[in-house]
Amino acid sequence: MPALPDGLVLRNATTDDLPAIGELLTARGDENDAVDLELVAASEGLDSIAVVADGTRIASTLTLLDEVVHLDGLAVPTGQIEMVATDPAYERQGLVRALMHWAHERSAAQGHLLGVMIGIPYFYRQFGYQYAIPMGTWHHLVHRPTAAPGMTVRPATLADIPAMHRLQEATQATADVRMPHSAPCWRWLVERTGSEQWVAERDGVIAATARAL
């Protein structure tokens, strides 16, 4: 484990830490990150969240998610690193390096054979990551789309998750490398405030799904 400056401790997050972690994520990222943190803590557990603490102050944080990547039909246990943030007062002290070391050790202990992330361009190469799959095309919507005749477009609910999962499986079926949403991820997409998950249905049957930021 990389050495930390005196007085700083790397440990698992506690329930009492969540408000401070949420404030740090919001300050360094997006205002909805605190909501995502609460959803992750509720479904993945606090053991998935690490912090570097300076007393009661959260100096840096990182979350490790349990995922699966499918490679030509083979399911590969995978760790996904998310929600990395450091208080500006503690930057350039090796805190992210220490947290990445924690994540890689935990990932190996959980049997992960692969590590993935969506991160800052070029930054994570220093920790052994390489660019692999480009992000898909994003479309800017200027108004809510109008449904085709007989089709209803509405926000997704938790009850829609099995249907959305089947649609995703069908769409990804021909890909050599795919990473379908896990069950917790589907719940986050429905419940989070930073985006909207929509479904289109006809006669009570869900025919399509999409997410809008």
Backbone as a chain_set.jsonl record, in Angstrom:
{"seq": "MPALPDGLVLRNATTDDLPAIGELLTARGDENDAVDLELVAASEGLDSIAVVADGTRIASTLTLLDEVVHLDGLAVPTGQIEMVATDPAYERQGLVRALMHWAHERSAAQGHLLGVMIGIPYFYRQFGYQYAIPMGTWHHLVHRPTAAPGMTVRPATLADIPAMHRLQEATQATADVRMPHSAPCWRWLVERTGSEQWVAERDGVIAATARAL", "coords": {"N": [[0.842, -1.196, 0.0], [0.684, 2.169, -0.96], [2.373, 4.767, 0.822], [0.771, 7.058, 3.048], [0.366, 10.574, 3.793], [1.262, 11.775, 7.078], [-1.176, 11.336, 9.596], [-3.333, 10.853, 7.937], [-5.772, 8.417, 7.042], [-6.58, 5.439, 5.393], [-9.571, 3.811, 4.842], [-12.595, 1.797, 5.032], [-15.726, 3.283, 4.165], [-18.12, 4.712, 6.447], [-21.504, 4.808, 7.696], [-21.832, 7.308, 8.843], [-20.042, 8.784, 7.375], [-21.183, 9.267, 4.892], [-22.701, 11.715, 4.266], [-20.582, 13.633, 4.106], [-18.953, 12.499, 2.135], [-20.714, 12.595, 0.008], [-20.962, 15.387, -0.283], [-18.353, 16.011, -1.095], [-18.164, 14.587, -3.548], [-20.151, 15.913, -4.985], [-19.105, 18.509, -5.072], [-16.791, 18.133, -6.585], [-17.67, 16.87, -8.833], [-20.652, 16.085, -10.034], [-23.906, 17.371, -9.284], [-25.693, 15.375, -8.8], [-24.284, 13.215, -7.921], [-24.187, 12.626, -5.201], [-26.643, 11.447, -4.71], [-26.361, 9.12, -6.227], [-24.344, 7.926, -4.741], [-25.687, 7.275, -2.343], [-27.487, 5.379, -3.345], [-25.727, 3.376, -4.223], [-24.473, 2.686, -1.797], [-26.642, 1.605, -0.455], [-27.272, -0.673, -1.956], [-24.89, -2.025, -2.747], [-23.388, -1.966, -0.469], [-21.425, -0.633, 2.264], [-18.849, -1.578, 2.248], [-17.956, -1.403, -0.313], [-17.098, 1.121, -0.716], [-14.438, 3.313, -0.304], [-12.443, 5.511, 1.701], [-10.097, 8.183, 2.189], [-9.303, 9.529, 5.149], [-9.01, 12.454, 7.138], [-8.998, 12.746, 10.201], [-12.226, 13.621, 10.976], [-12.698, 14.6, 8.51], [-13.237, 14.088, 5.07], [-10.86, 13.32, 2.802], [-10.402, 12.098, 0.355], [-11.965, 9.815, -1.972], [-13.308, 6.683, -3.242], [-15.105, 4.287, -5.18], [-15.851, 0.846, -5.623], [-17.386, -1.221, -7.88], [-19.22, -4.262, -8.43], [-19.198, -6.11, -11.276], [-19.928, -7.678, -14.498], [-18.265, -8.63, -17.409], [-18.877, -9.756, -20.659], [-17.153, -11.798, -22.777], [-17.041, -12.813, -25.89], [-19.01, -14.71, -25.263], [-18.053, -15.723, -22.869], [-18.299, -15.267, -19.43], [-16.823, -12.795, -17.571], [-15.703, -12.025, -14.442], [-15.736, -8.782, -13.085], [-14.356, -5.714, -11.918], [-15.513, -2.455, -11.383], [-14.455, 0.796, -11.24], [-15.604, 3.718, -9.728], [-16.885, 7.04, -9.012], [-14.685, 8.695, -8.021], [-12.938, 11.045, -6.156], [-11.193, 13.912, -4.908], [-10.496, 16.117, -2.278], [-9.581, 19.44, -2.991], [-7.643, 20.556, -1.282], [-6.069, 18.441, -0.602], [-4.828, 17.415, -2.786], [-2.346, 15.956, -5.016], [-0.919, 14.342, -3.252], [-0.782, 11.673, -3.413], [-3.135, 10.307, -2.811], [-5.206, 9.248, -4.442], [-3.746, 7.296, -5.73], [-3.225, 5.551, -3.603], [-5.852, 4.781, -3.003], [-6.559, 3.526, -5.41], [-4.84, 1.348, -5.282], [-5.978, 0.041, -3.094], [-8.477, -0.577, -4.244], [-7.722, -2.319, -6.33], [-6.613, -4.454, -4.904], [-8.839, -5.293, -3.409], [-10.539, -5.937, -5.517], [-9.193, -8.117, -6.684], [-9.359, -9.919, -4.55], [-12.076, -10.404, -4.588], [-12.313, -11.951, -6.768], [-12.284, -10.814, -9.279], [-11.364, -10.594, -12.677], [-10.877, -8.644, -14.427], [-10.619, -5.116, -14.882], [-12.507, -2.16, -15.147], [-13.444, 1.171, -16.196], [-14.983, 4.418, -16.49], [-13.358, 7.164, -17.114], [-11.253, 10.091, -16.368], [-9.721, 11.437, -19.226], [-6.645, 9.983, -20.122], [-5.613, 10.102, -17.476], [-5.837, 7.734, -15.889], [-4.139, 5.949, -17.019], [-1.712, 5.795, -15.735], [-2.161, 3.98, -13.77], [-2.283, 1.564, -14.958], [-4.353, 1.234, -16.773], [-5.941, 1.064, -20.013], [-7.211, 2.574, -23.033], [-10.152, 1.2, -24.383], [-12.865, 0.755, -25.36], [-14.778, 2.905, -27.254], [-17.043, 5.521, -26.235], [-20.571, 5.51, -26.922], [-22.644, 7.245, -29.349], [-23.991, 10.403, -28.428], [-27.092, 12.019, -28.313], [-28.533, 15.196, -28.535], [-31.465, 16.228, -27.144], [-34.048, 18.403, -27.946], [-36.628, 18.617, -27.248], [-39.215, 16.719, -25.618], [-39.653, 13.547, -27.033], [-42.196, 12.675, -29.441], [-44.516, 10.116, -29.237], [-45.018, 7.319, -31.434], [-48.054, 6.532, -33.241], [-50.292, 4.745, -31.201], [-48.305, 4.031, -29.456], [-46.91, 4.446, -26.241], [-44.901, 6.655, -24.41], [-43.082, 6.777, -21.481], [-41.786, 7.483, -18.121], [-39.531, 5.041, -16.823], [-40.196, 2.373, -14.487], [-39.443, 0.484, -11.484], [-40.659, -1.947, -11.883], [-40.397, -2.307, -14.571], [-37.873, -3.224, -15.092], [-37.128, -6.029, -15.692], [-38.075, -6.253, -18.368], [-36.622, -4.206, -19.667], [-34.07, -5.197, -19.295], [-34.181, -7.528, -20.877], [-34.43, -6.373, -23.41], [-31.972, -5.05, -23.602], [-30.232, -7.26, -23.535], [-30.94, -8.508, -25.95], [-30.172, -6.537, -27.791], [-27.404, -6.418, -27.413], [-26.592, -8.928, -28.135], [-25.165, -9.751, -30.429], [-22.658, -8.747, -30.12], [-19.13, -9.069, -29.6], [-17.847, -8.308, -27.272], [-19.38, -7.385, -24.362], [-21.143, -5.56, -21.826], [-23.549, -5.895, -19.878], [-26.047, -4.121, -17.933], [-25.954, -4.54, -14.434], [-28.189, -5.961, -11.946], [-28.365, -4.192, -9.659], [-27.451, -1.847, -10.948], [-29.47, -1.318, -12.836], [-31.522, -0.615, -11.079], [-30.46, 1.721, -10.0], [-30.435, 3.365, -12.267], [-33.133, 3.762, -12.701], [-33.925, 5.004, -10.334], [-32.225, 7.17, -9.848], [-31.448, 10.735, -9.86], [-30.025, 12.126, -11.741], [-30.464, 11.47, -14.364], [-32.92, 10.311, -16.759], [-34.707, 7.364, -17.161], [-36.42, 5.975, -19.792], [-39.281, 4.267, -21.164], [-40.864, 2.797, -23.998], [-44.019, 1.705, -24.854], [-46.484, -0.541, -26.169], [-49.766, -1.557, -26.065], [-49.332, -2.489, -23.485], [-46.914, -3.821, -23.672], [-43.466, -3.538, -23.477], [-41.468, -1.997, -25.818], [-39.175, -0.591, -26.354], [-36.372, 1.126, -24.869], [-34.667, 3.884, -23.324], [-32.173, 6.21, -22.187], [-32.032, 9.458, -20.847], [-30.083, 12.313, -20.244]], "CA": [[0.0, 0.0, 0.0], [1.455, 3.418, -0.957], [2.333, 5.479, 2.092], [-0.038, 8.268, 3.109], [0.902, 11.598, 4.695], [0.949, 11.58, 8.492], [-2.495, 11.775, 10.041], [-4.375, 10.405, 7.024], [-6.06, 6.989, 7.185], [-7.425, 4.842, 4.357], [-10.477, 2.846, 5.467], [-13.928, 1.721, 4.461], [-16.649, 4.331, 4.58], [-19.153, 4.382, 7.422], [-22.75, 5.539, 7.469], [-21.62, 8.709, 9.242], [-19.226, 9.453, 6.353], [-21.892, 9.452, 3.628], [-22.964, 13.122, 3.909], [-19.344, 14.317, 3.72], [-18.543, 11.953, 0.839], [-21.633, 13.162, -0.971], [-20.587, 16.788, -0.508], [-17.108, 16.024, -1.872], [-18.482, 14.162, -4.908], [-20.912, 16.987, -5.616], [-18.208, 19.646, -5.302], [-15.783, 17.814, -7.6], [-18.268, 16.212, -9.986], [-22.006, 16.453, -10.449], [-24.797, 17.537, -8.145], [-26.443, 14.139, -8.587], [-23.402, 12.143, -7.462], [-24.522, 12.267, -3.828], [-27.757, 10.506, -4.812], [-25.788, 7.852, -6.684], [-23.619, 7.352, -3.604], [-26.673, 6.673, -1.443], [-28.012, 4.183, -3.995], [-24.669, 2.362, -4.2], [-24.298, 2.241, -0.417], [-27.793, 0.791, -0.068], [-27.33, -1.948, -2.674], [-23.589, -2.694, -2.788], [-22.823, -1.997, 0.876], [-20.359, 0.33, 2.553], [-17.55, -2.182, 1.962], [-17.555, -1.066, -1.679], [-16.69, 2.533, -0.722], [-13.259, 3.591, 0.505], [-12.11, 6.92, 1.888], [-8.924, 8.612, 2.942], [-9.856, 10.464, 6.121], [-8.154, 13.265, 7.993], [-9.934, 12.897, 11.308], [-13.602, 13.491, 10.482], [-12.771, 15.201, 7.18], [-12.978, 13.16, 3.971], [-9.895, 13.925, 1.887], [-10.501, 11.472, -0.966], [-12.873, 8.663, -1.94], [-13.391, 5.833, -4.434], [-16.072, 3.201, -5.046], [-15.607, -0.306, -6.491], [-18.617, -1.948, -8.169], [-19.087, -5.652, -8.868], [-19.843, -6.202, -12.581], [-19.529, -8.816, -15.343], [-18.063, -8.381, -18.839], [-19.003, -10.984, -21.445], [-16.188, -11.808, -23.865], [-17.336, -13.904, -26.827], [-19.797, -15.729, -24.578], [-17.462, -16.073, -21.577], [-18.566, -14.269, -18.396], [-15.588, -12.441, -16.872], [-15.945, -11.183, -13.258], [-15.108, -7.488, -13.359], [-14.512, -4.611, -10.98], [-15.638, -1.146, -12.03], [-14.147, 1.901, -10.325], [-16.462, 4.878, -9.958], [-17.015, 8.078, -7.983], [-13.373, 9.058, -7.468], [-12.845, 12.492, -5.935], [-10.255, 14.342, -3.872], [-10.587, 17.504, -1.817], [-8.434, 20.188, -3.552], [-6.614, 20.806, -0.269], [-5.274, 17.225, -0.4], [-4.348, 16.912, -4.061], [-0.905, 15.736, -5.237], [-0.322, 13.67, -2.1], [-0.835, 10.24, -3.646], [-4.321, 9.698, -2.205], [-5.878, 8.416, -5.436], [-2.895, 6.119, -5.943], [-3.483, 4.632, -2.491], [-7.201, 4.248, -3.169], [-6.523, 2.581, -6.525], [-4.201, 0.137, -4.758], [-7.027, -0.607, -2.291], [-9.479, -1.117, -5.154], [-7.174, -3.459, -7.063], [-6.493, -5.566, -3.96], [-10.198, -5.766, -3.12], [-11.04, -6.545, -6.736], [-8.577, -9.44, -6.798], [-9.914, -10.765, -3.491], [-13.434, -10.757, -4.968], [-12.265, -12.835, -7.928], [-12.38, -10.093, -10.545], [-10.28, -10.837, -13.62], [-10.792, -7.483, -15.305], [-11.003, -3.849, -14.271], [-12.973, -1.184, -16.126], [-13.905, 2.444, -15.657], [-15.157, 5.559, -17.383], [-12.598, 8.112, -16.313], [-10.614, 11.27, -16.932], [-8.803, 11.047, -20.302], [-5.203, 9.813, -19.891], [-5.2, 10.086, -16.067], [-5.757, 6.407, -15.276], [-3.081, 5.131, -17.63], [-0.626, 5.621, -14.765], [-2.517, 2.863, -12.902], [-2.329, 0.349, -15.752], [-5.537, 1.152, -17.635], [-5.801, 1.462, -21.404], [-8.481, 2.842, -23.705], [-10.589, -0.028, -25.019], [-14.128, 0.853, -26.083], [-15.249, 4.298, -27.289], [-18.428, 5.75, -25.829], [-21.506, 5.623, -28.025], [-23.06, 8.586, -29.752], [-24.994, 11.063, -27.613], [-27.963, 12.894, -29.077], [-29.119, 16.262, -27.73], [-32.895, 16.364, -27.382], [-34.525, 19.769, -27.7], [-37.959, 18.497, -26.666], [-39.589, 15.33, -25.357], [-40.09, 12.956, -28.299], [-43.597, 12.308, -29.595], [-44.637, 8.684, -29.483], [-45.719, 6.891, -32.643], [-49.442, 6.158, -32.965], [-50.47, 3.5, -30.465], [-47.164, 3.83, -28.562], [-46.851, 5.338, -25.087], [-43.569, 6.872, -23.847], [-43.233, 7.182, -20.075], [-40.633, 7.137, -17.288], [-39.461, 3.641, -16.403], [-40.362, 2.054, -13.073], [-38.724, -0.722, -11.082], [-41.343, -3.1, -12.462], [-39.999, -2.424, -15.984], [-36.479, -3.664, -15.216], [-36.951, -7.271, -16.463], [-38.274, -6.004, -19.798], [-35.482, -3.432, -20.159], [-32.921, -6.107, -19.328], [-34.324, -8.382, -22.059], [-34.13, -5.562, -24.592], [-30.524, -4.846, -23.653], [-29.625, -8.534, -23.905], [-31.175, -8.729, -27.377], [-29.387, -5.567, -28.543], [-25.981, -6.72, -27.28], [-26.372, -10.35, -28.394], [-24.205, -10.022, -31.505], [-21.365, -8.119, -29.81], [-18.116, -9.963, -29.034], [-17.592, -7.84, -25.912], [-20.538, -6.645, -23.886], [-21.217, -5.386, -20.372], [-24.924, -5.534, -19.551], [-26.26, -3.548, -16.604], [-26.276, -5.454, -13.341], [-29.48, -5.673, -11.316], [-28.295, -2.923, -8.93], [-27.308, -0.724, -11.876], [-30.803, -1.007, -13.371], [-32.274, 0.105, -10.038], [-29.921, 3.086, -9.909], [-30.85, 4.136, -13.436], [-34.537, 4.112, -12.524], [-34.15, 5.807, -9.137], [-31.333, 8.314, -9.714], [-31.991, 12.023, -10.29], [-29.183, 12.741, -12.754], [-30.899, 11.089, -15.7], [-34.248, 9.71, -16.814], [-34.829, 6.146, -17.948], [-37.732, 5.95, -20.414], [-39.693, 3.094, -21.928], [-41.953, 2.963, -24.966], [-44.796, 0.473, -24.827], [-47.721, -0.629, -26.943], [-50.639, -2.601, -25.527], [-48.751, -3.034, -22.268], [-45.646, -4.512, -23.942], [-42.369, -2.59, -23.642], [-40.804, -2.252, -27.097], [-37.893, 0.127, -26.429], [-35.977, 1.875, -23.686], [-33.571, 4.813, -23.556], [-31.858, 7.052, -21.04], [-31.752, 10.852, -21.187], [-29.401, 13.056, -19.18]], "C": [[0.88, 1.25, 0.0], [1.291, 4.167, 0.353], [1.493, 6.747, 1.976], [0.637, 9.296, 4.002], [0.462, 11.336, 6.129], [-0.437, 12.127, 8.819], [-3.63, 11.33, 9.155], [-4.524, 8.886, 7.113], [-6.962, 6.543, 6.036], [-8.256, 3.746, 5.009], [-11.773, 2.768, 4.664], [-14.787, 2.868, 4.985], [-17.602, 3.799, 5.646], [-20.414, 5.174, 7.069], [-22.579, 7.019, 7.798], [-20.822, 9.489, 8.195], [-20.04, 9.889, 5.129], [-22.226, 10.91, 3.304], [-21.716, 13.855, 3.43], [-18.834, 13.806, 2.381], [-19.423, 12.531, -0.261], [-21.308, 14.607, -1.299], [-19.328, 16.882, -1.358], [-17.385, 15.637, -3.323], [-19.231, 15.245, -5.669], [-20.016, 18.157, -5.979], [-17.241, 19.377, -6.448], [-16.376, 17.205, -8.861], [-19.603, 16.804, -10.366], [-22.911, 16.509, -9.231], [-25.599, 16.278, -7.845], [-25.587, 13.001, -8.041], [-23.716, 11.708, -6.032], [-25.689, 11.289, -3.794], [-27.249, 9.143, -5.24], [-25.046, 7.152, -5.548], [-24.576, 6.645, -2.66], [-27.226, 5.381, -2.04], [-26.991, 3.051, -3.972], [-24.497, 1.808, -2.789], [-25.425, 1.312, 0.012], [-27.772, -0.579, -0.72], [-26.016, -2.719, -2.646], [-22.957, -2.818, -1.406], [-21.674, -1.027, 1.034], [-18.974, -0.24, 2.284], [-17.057, -1.85, 0.564], [-17.016, 0.357, -1.794], [-15.51, 2.719, 0.208], [-13.039, 5.094, 0.601], [-10.713, 7.041, 2.457], [-9.424, 9.733, 3.852], [-8.752, 11.184, 6.884], [-9.008, 13.623, 9.207], [-11.346, 12.647, 10.804], [-13.761, 14.064, 9.081], [-12.427, 14.163, 6.119], [-12.083, 13.853, 2.952], [-10.019, 13.373, 0.468], [-11.395, 10.246, -0.848], [-12.876, 7.943, -3.274], [-14.398, 4.727, -4.143], [-15.748, 2.095, -6.055], [-16.904, -1.087, -6.647], [-18.311, -3.344, -8.688], [-19.878, -5.83, -10.157], [-19.395, -7.473, -13.305], [-19.389, -8.326, -16.781], [-18.145, -9.716, -19.553], [-18.101, -10.873, -22.666], [-16.426, -13.04, -24.728], [-18.036, -15.057, -26.116], [-19.259, -16.142, -23.223], [-17.706, -14.948, -20.586], [-17.299, -14.026, -17.577], [-15.928, -11.553, -15.677], [-15.106, -9.909, -13.334], [-15.365, -6.493, -12.226], [-14.572, -3.293, -11.745], [-15.428, -0.05, -10.991], [-14.965, 3.12, -10.72], [-16.314, 5.875, -8.814], [-15.693, 8.333, -7.235], [-13.313, 10.573, -7.317], [-11.881, 12.78, -4.791], [-10.497, 15.807, -3.546], [-9.374, 18.265, -2.364], [-7.311, 20.443, -2.556], [-5.676, 19.611, -0.079], [-4.75, 16.652, -1.712], [-2.828, 16.783, -4.092], [-0.196, 15.164, -4.007], [-0.423, 12.148, -2.22], [-2.071, 9.55, -3.093], [-5.065, 8.805, -3.192], [-5.052, 7.163, -5.711], [-3.134, 5.09, -4.842], [-4.866, 4.0, -2.607], [-7.266, 3.25, -4.322], [-5.879, 1.27, -6.094], [-5.223, -0.657, -3.933], [-8.038, -1.287, -3.206], [-8.965, -2.348, -5.879], [-7.02, -4.681, -6.149], [-7.863, -6.155, -3.646], [-10.775, -6.484, -4.333], [-10.484, -7.954, -6.91], [-9.147, -10.403, -5.761], [-11.334, -11.218, -3.818], [-13.49, -11.638, -6.218], [-12.412, -12.134, -9.258], [-11.143, -10.379, -11.399], [-10.028, -9.656, -14.542], [-11.208, -6.248, -14.517], [-11.398, -2.855, -15.348], [-13.367, 0.104, -15.417], [-14.21, 3.391, -16.801], [-14.516, 6.724, -16.647], [-12.051, 9.293, -17.081], [-9.648, 10.829, -18.031], [-7.337, 11.078, -19.866], [-4.81, 9.631, -18.426], [-4.949, 8.669, -15.561], [-4.773, 5.478, -15.977], [-1.945, 4.872, -16.652], [-0.906, 4.469, -13.798], [-2.724, 1.575, -13.695], [-3.514, 0.207, -16.672], [-5.212, 1.632, -19.042], [-7.181, 1.749, -21.982], [-8.88, 1.619, -24.522], [-11.822, 0.155, -25.89], [-14.586, 2.31, -26.08], [-16.7, 4.388, -26.823], [-19.304, 5.893, -27.066], [-21.884, 7.067, -28.301], [-24.133, 9.121, -28.808], [-25.794, 12.007, -28.496], [-28.571, 13.935, -28.135], [-30.589, 16.441, -28.11], [-33.328, 17.783, -27.037], [-35.95, 19.764, -27.149], [-38.248, 17.012, -26.447], [-40.143, 14.714, -26.646], [-41.573, 12.595, -28.279], [-43.694, 10.834, -29.954], [-45.37, 8.422, -30.787], [-47.155, 6.51, -32.282], [-49.537, 4.79, -32.282], [-49.366, 3.206, -29.477], [-47.193, 4.864, -27.445], [-45.417, 5.433, -24.596], [-43.743, 7.422, -22.435], [-41.951, 6.887, -19.315], [-40.683, 5.674, -16.863], [-39.689, 3.525, -14.9], [-39.562, 0.805, -12.749], [-39.355, -1.971, -11.693], [-40.952, -3.333, -13.92], [-38.614, -3.034, -16.162], [-36.337, -4.985, -15.965], [-37.107, -7.064, -17.968], [-37.113, -5.214, -20.384], [-34.241, -4.301, -20.259], [-32.991, -7.015, -20.562], [-34.012, -7.618, -23.337], [-32.629, -5.328, -24.728], [-29.807, -6.125, -24.073], [-29.774, -8.79, -25.402], [-30.317, -7.8, -28.23], [-27.901, -5.922, -28.536], [-25.609, -8.132, -27.75], [-25.298, -10.629, -29.443], [-22.817, -9.436, -31.233], [-20.407, -9.147, -29.212], [-17.791, -9.601, -27.584], [-18.797, -7.024, -25.467], [-20.531, -6.594, -22.361], [-22.633, -4.94, -20.023], [-25.019, -4.938, -18.148], [-26.542, -4.662, -15.601], [-27.643, -5.086, -12.763], [-29.425, -4.391, -10.474], [-28.205, -1.714, -9.844], [-28.659, -0.337, -12.477], [-31.617, -0.222, -12.345], [-31.784, 1.538, -9.924], [-30.415, 3.94, -11.067], [-32.304, 4.576, -13.334], [-34.719, 5.137, -11.409], [-33.303, 7.071, -9.052], [-31.983, 9.583, -10.269], [-31.195, 12.652, -11.425], [-29.549, 12.407, -14.173], [-32.304, 10.517, -15.602], [-34.197, 8.458, -17.679], [-36.258, 6.072, -18.461], [-38.012, 4.576, -21.019], [-40.79, 3.513, -22.901], [-42.71, 1.647, -25.014], [-46.048, 0.587, -25.685], [-48.523, -1.817, -26.411], [-50.009, -3.292, -24.32], [-47.45, -3.769, -22.442], [-44.566, -3.479, -24.215], [-41.565, -2.945, -24.88], [-39.443, -1.587, -27.188], [-37.629, 0.824, -25.105], [-34.794, 2.761, -24.028], [-33.37, 5.64, -22.298], [-31.517, 8.456, -21.527], [-31.13, 11.549, -19.982], [-29.994, 14.441, -19.045]], "O": [[1.74, 1.388, 0.87], [0.202, 4.2, 0.927], [1.5, 7.42, 0.945], [1.41, 8.925, 4.886], [-0.591, 10.742, 6.363], [-0.818, 13.215, 8.388], [-4.789, 11.412, 9.561], [-3.537, 8.16, 7.241], [-7.974, 7.179, 5.742], [-7.711, 2.853, 5.657], [-12.012, 3.557, 3.75], [-14.594, 3.353, 6.1], [-17.854, 2.598, 5.733], [-20.379, 6.09, 6.248], [-23.122, 7.88, 7.107], [-20.912, 10.715, 8.132], [-19.621, 10.792, 4.405], [-22.05, 11.319, 2.156], [-21.774, 14.612, 2.462], [-18.333, 14.587, 1.572], [-18.937, 12.909, -1.327], [-21.368, 15.012, -2.46], [-19.238, 17.734, -2.242], [-16.888, 16.294, -4.238], [-18.98, 15.469, -6.853], [-20.144, 18.733, -7.059], [-16.905, 20.291, -7.202], [-15.67, 17.037, -9.856], [-19.678, 17.887, -10.946], [-22.705, 15.78, -8.261], [-26.129, 16.132, -6.744], [-26.111, 11.932, -7.729], [-23.531, 10.541, -5.688], [-25.727, 10.398, -2.945], [-27.655, 8.123, -4.683], [-25.115, 5.931, -5.412], [-24.301, 5.528, -2.224], [-27.414, 4.398, -1.324], [-27.346, 1.897, -3.731], [-24.387, 0.595, -2.607], [-25.202, 0.351, 0.748], [-28.207, -1.555, -0.109], [-26.025, -3.944, -2.533], [-22.094, -3.669, -1.188], [-21.027, -0.644, 0.059], [-18.019, 0.517, 2.11], [-15.868, -1.997, 0.277], [-16.531, 0.754, -2.853], [-15.565, 2.331, 1.375], [-13.403, 5.849, -0.301], [-10.208, 6.132, 3.117], [-9.908, 10.759, 3.376], [-7.718, 10.609, 7.223], [-9.657, 14.668, 9.237], [-11.634, 11.58, 10.263], [-14.856, 14.018, 8.52], [-11.44, 13.439, 6.252], [-12.478, 14.833, 2.321], [-9.773, 14.087, -0.504], [-11.566, 9.7, 0.241], [-12.5, 8.506, -4.302], [-14.531, 4.282, -3.003], [-15.411, 2.378, -7.204], [-17.463, -1.563, -5.66], [-17.272, -3.576, -9.307], [-21.103, -5.714, -10.144], [-18.585, -8.243, -12.787], [-20.293, -7.679, -17.31], [-17.552, -10.7, -19.109], [-18.261, -9.972, -23.489], [-16.067, -14.157, -24.357], [-17.71, -16.225, -26.329], [-19.945, -16.851, -22.488], [-17.362, -13.797, -20.859], [-16.767, -14.95, -16.962], [-16.397, -10.431, -15.87], [-13.908, -9.961, -13.615], [-16.456, -6.445, -11.658], [-13.77, -3.053, -12.647], [-16.14, 0.017, -9.989], [-15.014, 3.504, -11.889], [-15.699, 5.584, -7.788], [-15.604, 8.206, -6.014], [-13.611, 11.302, -8.264], [-11.766, 12.007, -3.84], [-10.68, 16.631, -4.442], [-8.247, 17.792, -2.221], [-6.147, 20.537, -2.947], [-4.614, 19.744, 0.529], [-4.276, 15.517, -1.742], [-2.118, 17.412, -3.307], [0.971, 15.463, -3.754], [-0.181, 11.423, -1.255], [-2.067, 8.331, -2.92], [-5.512, 7.718, -2.824], [-5.611, 6.083, -5.904], [-3.235, 3.894, -5.117], [-5.029, 2.81, -2.338], [-7.955, 2.234, -4.221], [-6.326, 0.197, -6.498], [-5.318, -1.878, -4.061], [-8.414, -2.437, -2.977], [-9.698, -3.326, -6.028], [-7.269, -5.81, -6.572], [-8.028, -7.374, -3.621], [-11.426, -7.52, -4.194], [-11.224, -8.88, -7.245], [-9.391, -11.572, -6.064], [-11.759, -12.288, -3.383], [-14.568, -12.022, -6.671], [-12.641, -12.789, -10.275], [-10.019, -10.401, -10.896], [-9.089, -9.662, -15.337], [-12.035, -6.321, -13.609], [-10.701, -2.718, -16.354], [-13.593, 0.126, -14.207], [-13.759, 3.196, -17.93], [-15.068, 7.218, -15.663], [-12.333, 9.482, -18.264], [-8.833, 9.936, -17.801], [-6.859, 12.069, -19.315], [-3.758, 9.052, -18.153], [-3.955, 8.425, -14.877], [-4.599, 4.333, -15.56], [-1.284, 3.837, -16.731], [-0.005, 4.024, -13.088], [-3.276, 0.606, -13.174], [-3.678, -0.838, -17.301], [-4.342, 2.479, -19.247], [-8.19, 1.241, -21.494], [-8.067, 1.063, -25.261], [-11.819, -0.255, -27.051], [-14.765, 2.894, -25.011], [-17.481, 3.452, -26.996], [-18.847, 6.337, -28.119], [-21.492, 7.982, -27.577], [-25.06, 8.404, -28.432], [-25.229, 12.714, -29.331], [-29.065, 13.591, -27.061], [-30.912, 16.765, -29.253], [-33.011, 18.297, -25.964], [-36.427, 20.78, -26.644], [-37.588, 16.154, -27.033], [-41.015, 15.305, -27.283], [-42.13, 12.254, -27.235], [-43.024, 10.366, -30.874], [-46.234, 9.198, -31.196], [-47.434, 6.197, -31.125], [-48.939, 3.813, -32.731], [-49.459, 2.235, -28.726], [-47.472, 6.037, -27.692], [-44.771, 4.407, -24.383], [-44.457, 8.402, -22.219], [-41.111, 6.127, -19.795], [-41.754, 5.137, -16.579], [-39.413, 4.454, -14.141], [-39.055, 0.141, -13.653], [-38.657, -2.942, -11.985], [-41.15, -4.427, -14.449], [-38.221, -3.332, -17.29], [-35.469, -5.066, -16.834], [-36.353, -7.637, -18.755], [-36.66, -5.518, -21.487], [-33.451, -4.162, -21.194], [-31.975, -7.245, -21.219], [-33.392, -8.165, -24.25], [-32.079, -5.397, -25.828], [-28.878, -6.08, -24.879], [-28.829, -9.242, -26.049], [-29.793, -8.21, -29.265], [-27.216, -5.745, -29.544], [-24.43, -8.488, -27.759], [-24.597, -11.636, -29.355], [-21.902, -9.616, -32.036], [-20.814, -9.993, -28.416], [-17.496, -10.475, -26.769], [-19.183, -6.069, -26.141], [-19.983, -7.474, -21.697], [-22.893, -3.744, -19.887], [-24.184, -5.213, -17.286], [-27.278, -5.605, -15.892], [-28.183, -4.02, -13.061], [-30.343, -3.575, -10.557], [-28.803, -0.675, -9.565], [-28.957, 0.85, -12.611], [-32.32, 0.725, -12.698], [-32.581, 2.464, -9.769], [-30.774, 5.102, -10.878], [-32.667, 5.645, -13.826], [-35.559, 6.032, -11.513], [-33.62, 7.964, -8.266], [-32.938, 9.518, -11.043], [-31.653, 13.628, -12.019], [-29.004, 12.996, -15.106], [-32.814, 10.269, -14.509], [-33.697, 8.496, -18.803], [-37.205, 6.102, -17.674], [-37.092, 3.825, -21.341], [-41.539, 4.458, -22.653], [-42.107, 0.589, -25.195], [-46.589, 1.674, -25.89], [-48.016, -2.935, -26.32], [-50.129, -4.505, -24.147], [-46.912, -4.298, -21.47], [-44.729, -2.63, -25.091], [-41.04, -4.053, -24.991], [-38.627, -1.98, -28.021], [-38.546, 1.077, -24.324], [-34.006, 2.437, -24.916], [-34.262, 5.758, -21.458], [-30.794, 8.618, -22.51], [-31.59, 11.395, -18.851], [-29.553, 15.222, -18.201]]}, "num_chains": 1, "name": "protein.A"}
